[in-house]
């Protein structure tokens, strides 16, 4: 299916948000949103993806 991940169009096989993170090699502590709605880590496996979804994945940064 075609999605937009962090502003970049991509073709993926993932059916859930958790599958997408795995497919793209994204691990560790990240924040996720689908179509501008925050998705907590506990709900990623139950969050289905659909053609055209816009997914944002961000990692926290330290600094000052």
C-alpha positions in Angstrom: 0.0 0.0 0.0 1.1 3.6 -0.5 1.6 5.7 2.6 3.4 8.9 3.5 6.1 8.4 6.2 7.6 11.5 7.7 6.6 13.4 4.6 8.0 10.9 2.1 5.8 8.7 0.0 6.5 5.0 0.4 5.2 1.6 -0.7 5.0 -0.8 2.2 3.6 -4.2 3.0 2.8 -3.5 6.6 -0.8 -3.7 7.8 -0.4 -2.2 11.2 1.6 0.6 12.7 3.7 -1.9 14.7 4.4 -3.8 11.5 5.5 -0.6 9.7 8.0 0.3 12.4 9.4 -3.2 12.2 9.5 -3.1 8.4 11.3 0.2 8.3 13.8 -0.8 11.0 12.5 1.8 13.5 13.0 0.7 17.1 13.6 2.2 20.5 11.7 5.0 22.0 9.7 6.8 19.3 6.5 8.8 19.2 4.0 7.9 16.5 1.0 9.6 14.8 -1.3 8.4 12.1 -3.2 11.2 10.2 -2.1 13.7 12.8 -3.6 11.6 15.7 -1.1 10.4 18.4 -0.9 6.6 18.7 0.6 5.4 22.0 3.0 2.4 21.9 0.4 0.1 23.5 -2.0 0.6 20.6 0.4 0.3 17.6 -0.2 -3.4 17.0 -4.0 -2.7 16.9 -3.7 0.3 14.6 -4.4 -0.6 11.0 -2.9 1.3 8.2 -4.8 2.3 5.1 -3.8 3.4 1.6 -2.9 7.1 1.7 -2.3 7.3 5.5 0.2 9.9 6.7 2.4 8.5 9.5 4.9 10.5 11.6 7.6 8.8 13.6 9.8 11.0 15.8 12.5 10.1 18.3 13.1 12.2 21.4 16.3 14.3 21.4 18.4 15.6 24.3 20.2 18.8 24.3 20.0 22.3 25.3 
